[in-house]
Amino acid sequence: PMYVQKAERKGRSRAEVDQVICWLTGYSADGLAEQLAREADFEAFFEAAPAMHPNRDRITGVICGIRVEEIEDPFTRHVRQLDKLVDELAKGKAMEKILRA
């Protein structure tokens, strides 16, 4: 919900946030909806992710003063990668660039 609120404040949609999340994690729309309905915490959400996107290592930049690509802990890196994607979405970046197409 926080990601959706951030994006909607900047004129982006829930569907776009869902698209970014599904791209990163491999969840289908139904799988994502199921995780949200279960109110899974981040750790459970990422542990159950079907397949993290192979291009996720192309997500670079700074979030909360830390370079995403330098984070060693996989769980923390995944969370920050998602933060970075939603941040780019909220800033108006084109979806093709966000998804590292």
Z-matrix of the N, CA and C atoms (Angstrom, degrees):
N
C 1 1.457
C 2 1.531 1 113.51
N 3 1.331 2 117.39 1 -35.99
C 4 1.465 3 119.81 2 -179.78
C 5 1.528 4 110.69 3 -66.01
N 6 1.318 5 116.76 4 -38.94
C 7 1.460 6 119.80 5 178.97
C 8 1.524 7 110.35 6 -64.56
N 9 1.322 8 116.57 7 -41.56
C 10 1.459 9 121.06 8 -179.94
C 11 1.523 10 109.91 9 -64.52
N 12 1.323 11 117.22 10 -44.37
C 13 1.464 12 120.62 11 179.17
C 14 1.518 13 111.14 12 -59.74
N 15 1.324 14 116.89 13 -44.80
C 16 1.461 15 121.11 14 179.99
C 17 1.526 16 110.49 15 -60.14
N 18 1.319 17 116.82 16 -46.46
C 19 1.459 18 121.17 17 -178.61
C 20 1.528 19 111.55 18 -67.12
N 21 1.332 20 116.91 19 -43.04
C 22 1.464 21 120.27 20 -178.07
C 23 1.523 22 111.99 21 -65.66
N 24 1.340 23 117.06 22 -33.31
C 25 1.471 24 119.80 23 176.44
C 26 1.525 25 111.24 24 -61.49
N 27 1.316 26 116.05 25 -26.03
C 28 1.466 27 121.40 26 -178.63
C 29 1.528 28 112.21 27 -101.69
N 30 1.336 29 116.97 28 12.91
C 31 1.455 30 120.50 29 175.33
C 32 1.521 31 115.48 30 85.84
N 33 1.326 32 117.84 31 12.22
C 34 1.457 33 120.66 32 176.44
C 35 1.525 34 108.66 33 -99.01
N 36 1.320 35 117.37 34 168.02
C 37 1.466 36 120.82 35 -173.09
C 38 1.527 37 112.88 36 -108.84
N 39 1.325 38 113.71 37 163.30
C 40 1.470 39 120.38 38 174.83
C 41 1.528 40 109.78 39 -60.93
N 42 1.332 41 116.78 40 -38.67
C 43 1.465 42 120.76 41 179.82
C 44 1.527 43 110.82 42 -59.71
N 45 1.327 44 117.18 43 -37.75
C 46 1.466 45 120.17 44 178.68
C 47 1.528 46 111.01 45 -69.13
N 48 1.327 47 116.73 46 -39.86
C 49 1.470 48 120.38 47 176.76
C 50 1.529 49 108.99 48 -62.39
N 51 1.322 50 116.70 49 -45.34
C 52 1.467 51 120.76 50 178.82
C 53 1.526 52 111.10 51 -60.44
N 54 1.332 53 116.71 52 -40.12
C 55 1.463 54 120.86 53 179.44
C 56 1.528 55 111.00 54 -61.31
N 57 1.324 56 116.28 55 -43.32
C 58 1.462 57 121.59 56 179.42
C 59 1.534 58 110.22 57 -64.27
N 60 1.329 59 116.48 58 -45.12
C 61 1.467 60 120.73 59 -179.57
C 62 1.529 61 110.36 60 -63.15
N 63 1.323 62 116.64 61 -44.87
C 64 1.469 63 120.58 62 -179.90
C 65 1.524 64 111.14 63 -64.91
N 66 1.328 65 117.24 64 -38.22
C 67 1.468 66 120.50 65 177.72
C 68 1.526 67 110.40 66 -60.05
N 69 1.322 68 116.70 67 -47.48
C 70 1.461 69 120.64 68 -176.42
C 71 1.526 70 112.24 69 -68.24
N 72 1.318 71 116.97 70 -42.20
C 73 1.468 72 121.12 71 -169.00
C 74 1.524 73 115.54 72 -99.26
N 75 1.317 74 117.47 73 -18.58
C 76 1.459 75 120.02 74 -176.85
C 77 1.516 76 113.98 75 85.45
N 78 1.341 77 117.22 76 1.84
C 79 1.464 78 119.23 77 176.72
C 80 1.525 79 109.75 78 -67.06
N 81 1.323 80 116.47 79 145.38
C 82 1.457 81 121.51 80 167.75
C 83 1.526 82 106.52 81 -80.13
N 84 1.323 83 116.86 82 169.91
C 85 1.467 84 119.94 83 177.58
C 86 1.532 85 110.09 84 -59.09
N 87 1.330 86 116.52 85 -41.56
C 88 1.469 87 120.33 86 179.19
C 89 1.525 88 111.49 87 -67.27
N 90 1.317 89 116.65 88 -40.41
C 91 1.464 90 120.83 89 178.65
C 92 1.516 91 111.97 90 -63.74
N 93 1.330 92 115.81 91 -40.18
C 94 1.462 93 120.38 92 177.25
C 95 1.523 94 110.04 93 -64.89
N 96 1.330 95 116.70 94 -44.86
C 97 1.466 96 120.64 95 179.25
C 98 1.529 97 110.76 96 -60.39
N 99 1.323 98 116.67 97 -38.40
C 100 1.466 99 120.83 98 178.98
C 101 1.534 100 110.61 99 -64.68
N 102 1.321 101 117.24 100 -43.50
C 103 1.468 102 120.76 101 178.81
C 104 1.529 103 110.67 102 -63.23
N 105 1.325 104 116.41 103 -40.84
C 106 1.467 105 120.08 104 179.16
C 107 1.522 106 110.87 105 -66.30
N 108 1.335 107 116.81 106 -40.51
C 109 1.466 108 120.82 107 179.23
C 110 1.529 109 111.00 108 -64.32
N 111 1.329 110 116.74 109 -34.68
C 112 1.466 111 121.15 110 178.71
C 113 1.529 112 111.80 111 -78.58
N 114 1.328 113 115.55 112 -7.98
C 115 1.468 114 121.60 113 -177.97
C 116 1.529 115 110.79 114 54.57
N 117 1.324 116 114.88 115 44.65
C 118 1.463 117 121.17 116 179.32
C 119 1.526 118 109.70 117 -62.81
N 120 1.329 119 116.31 118 139.04
C 121 1.463 120 118.81 119 174.80
C 122 1.531 121 107.80 120 -75.74
N 123 1.338 122 116.17 121 169.91
C 124 1.461 123 120.20 122 -176.32
C 125 1.524 124 112.44 123 -56.71
N 126 1.319 125 116.90 124 -42.02
C 127 1.458 126 119.60 125 -177.09
C 128 1.528 127 110.82 126 -62.26
N 129 1.324 128 117.05 127 -48.43
C 130 1.465 129 121.00 128 178.67
C 131 1.530 130 110.71 129 -64.69
N 132 1.327 131 116.34 130 -38.50
C 133 1.460 132 122.01 131 179.94
C 134 1.531 133 110.82 132 -59.57
N 135 1.330 134 116.34 133 -49.33
C 136 1.461 135 119.54 134 -178.26
C 137 1.530 136 112.30 135 -74.37
N 138 1.332 137 117.95 136 -33.45
C 139 1.469 138 120.35 137 177.11
C 140 1.527 139 110.98 138 -63.45
N 141 1.322 140 116.94 139 -35.25
C 142 1.461 141 121.26 140 -178.25
C 143 1.529 142 112.84 141 -87.73
N 144 1.326 143 117.52 142 -3.52
C 145 1.468 144 120.71 143 -178.13
C 146 1.526 145 110.00 144 -57.65
N 147 1.332 146 116.82 145 128.87
C 148 1.462 147 120.55 146 -176.98
C 149 1.534 148 113.81 147 -58.97
N 150 1.325 149 117.27 148 -44.66
C 151 1.469 150 120.21 149 -177.68
C 152 1.519 151 109.15 150 -165.67
N 153 1.311 152 116.51 151 110.34
C 154 1.459 153 119.26 152 176.75
C 155 1.534 154 107.87 153 -64.38
N 156 1.330 155 115.73 154 138.73
C 157 1.465 156 120.79 155 -174.31
C 158 1.531 157 111.15 156 -62.23
N 159 1.331 158 117.56 157 135.99
C 160 1.464 159 119.55 158 -178.86
C 161 1.531 160 113.73 159 -64.18
N 162 1.326 161 118.27 160 -22.35
C 163 1.469 162 121.03 161 179.52
C 164 1.524 163 113.00 162 -89.58
N 165 1.322 164 117.80 163 8.93
C 166 1.467 165 119.87 164 -177.19
C 167 1.525 166 112.40 165 -62.48
N 168 1.334 167 117.20 166 -23.92
C 169 1.460 168 119.62 167 179.09
C 170 1.526 169 112.26 168 -71.34
N 171 1.324 170 116.79 169 -10.50
C 172 1.466 171 120.68 170 175.12
C 173 1.527 172 111.62 171 -79.82
N 174 1.319 173 116.83 172 -7.35
C 175 1.465 174 120.93 173 178.31
C 176 1.521 175 107.19 174 -79.28
N 177 1.324 176 115.16 175 109.76
C 178 1.460 177 120.53 176 -178.15
C 179 1.520 178 109.30 177 -129.70
N 180 1.309 179 115.22 178 165.36
C 181 1.455 180 120.34 179 178.24
C 182 1.513 181 110.80 180 126.61
N 183 1.323 182 114.54 181 -174.25
C 184 1.458 183 120.91 182 -173.96
C 185 1.523 184 110.54 183 -109.33
N 186 1.316 185 115.22 184 131.60
C 187 1.466 186 123.00 185 172.56
C 188 1.521 187 106.32 186 -130.77
N 189 1.310 188 116.54 187 127.01
C 190 1.470 189 121.88 188 -179.94
C 191 1.532 190 111.36 189 54.72
N 192 1.322 191 115.89 190 36.38
C 193 1.456 192 120.74 191 176.64
C 194 1.516 193 115.26 192 77.53
N 195 1.321 194 117.40 193 7.98
C 196 1.467 195 121.29 194 -177.91
C 197 1.530 196 108.93 195 -123.48
N 198 1.320 197 116.57 196 135.05
C 199 1.458 198 120.85 197 177.34
C 200 1.535 199 109.16 198 -72.23
N 201 1.314 200 115.55 199 122.79
C 202 1.466 201 121.90 200 -176.62
C 203 1.528 202 111.28 201 -56.23
N 204 1.310 203 116.40 202 -44.28
C 205 1.467 204 120.10 203 -175.17
C 206 1.528 205 113.55 204 -69.88
N 207 1.324 206 117.77 205 -12.19
C 208 1.467 207 121.29 206 179.95
C 209 1.529 208 113.50 207 -97.09
N 210 1.324 209 117.41 208 -2.80
C 211 1.466 210 120.95 209 -179.85
C 212 1.525 211 108.58 210 -74.15
N 213 1.327 212 116.15 211 124.26
C 214 1.466 213 120.33 212 -175.60
C 215 1.525 214 113.61 213 -85.76
N 216 1.324 215 118.25 214 -37.36
C 217 1.460 216 121.10 215 -178.66
C 218 1.535 217 109.50 216 -69.16
N 219 1.335 218 118.69 217 120.52
C 220 1.466 219 121.12 218 -176.39
C 221 1.529 220 113.75 219 -57.62
N 222 1.327 221 117.61 220 -43.47
C 223 1.466 222 119.95 221 -179.62
C 224 1.526 223 110.87 222 -61.72
N 225 1.322 224 116.88 223 -48.48
C 226 1.463 225 120.83 224 -179.77
C 227 1.522 226 110.38 225 -62.67
N 228 1.327 227 117.22 226 -40.57
C 229 1.464 228 120.72 227 178.88
C 230 1.524 229 110.30 228 -61.62
N 231 1.340 230 118.02 229 -43.02
C 232 1.468 231 120.48 230 179.60
C 233 1.525 232 111.12 231 -62.11
N 234 1.319 233 116.88 232 -43.23
C 235 1.468 234 120.50 233 178.94
C 236 1.519 235 110.02 234 -61.55
N 237 1.321 236 117.07 235 -45.98
C 238 1.470 237 120.97 236 -178.59
C 239 1.522 238 111.71 237 -69.49
N 240 1.331 239 117.53 238 -31.91
C 241 1.463 240 119.55 239 174.93
C 242 1.523 241 110.01 240 -63.47
N 243 1.316 242 116.63 241 -43.02
C 244 1.457 243 119.89 242 177.56
C 245 1.522 244 110.46 243 -64.78
N 246 1.329 245 117.27 244 -42.17
C 247 1.469 246 120.77 245 175.97
C 248 1.528 247 110.47 246 -55.54
N 249 1.321 248 115.97 247 -45.41
C 250 1.466 249 121.54 248 -177.72
C 251 1.523 250 110.91 249 -64.04
N 252 1.322 251 117.50 250 -43.04
C 253 1.463 252 120.65 251 179.38
C 254 1.522 253 111.54 252 -62.17
N 255 1.322 254 116.70 253 -44.87
C 256 1.467 255 120.41 254 -179.93
C 257 1.527 256 110.05 255 -67.66
N 258 1.321 257 117.43 256 -36.78
C 259 1.457 258 121.53 257 176.78
C 260 1.533 259 110.28 258 -61.51
N 261 1.311 260 117.14 259 -44.56
C 262 1.466 261 121.08 260 178.28
C 263 1.522 262 110.64 261 -63.39
N 264 1.318 263 117.24 262 -40.03
C 265 1.459 264 121.86 263 177.37
C 266 1.520 265 109.93 264 -60.94
N 267 1.321 266 116.80 265 -47.92
C 268 1.463 267 121.60 266 -178.67
C 269 1.526 268 111.66 267 -64.07
N 270 1.315 269 117.15 268 -29.15
C 271 1.468 270 121.09 269 179.99
C 272 1.525 271 112.47 270 -81.40
N 273 1.330 272 116.78 271 -1.52
C 274 1.454 273 120.38 272 175.01
C 275 1.514 274 115.75 273 91.48
N 276 1.296 275 117.74 274 10.98
C 277 1.460 276 121.25 275 179.60
C 278 1.529 277 109.53 276 -64.69
N 279 1.317 278 117.02 277 146.58
C 280 1.464 279 122.05 278 179.75
C 281 1.527 280 110.35 279 -65.31
N 282 1.325 281 115.95 280 141.71
C 283 1.462 282 121.36 281 -177.05
C 284 1.533 283 111.70 282 -58.00
N 285 1.336 284 117.87 283 -37.05
C 286 1.463 285 120.67 284 -179.98
C 287 1.528 286 110.86 285 -60.35
N 288 1.324 287 116.68 286 -38.00
C 289 1.468 288 120.48 287 179.65
C 290 1.525 289 110.83 288 -75.29
N 291 1.325 290 116.76 289 -38.37
C 292 1.465 291 120.50 290 179.21
C 293 1.522 292 109.88 291 -61.08
N 294 1.321 293 116.47 292 -42.20
C 295 1.462 294 121.45 293 -176.53
C 296 1.524 295 112.77 294 -85.21
N 297 1.311 296 115.72 295 10.42
C 298 1.470 297 121.77 296 176.20
C 299 1.523 298 111.26 297 50.16
N 300 1.333 299 115.50 298 46.05
C 301 1.470 300 121.11 299 -178.19
C 302 1.521 301 111.18 300 -76.52
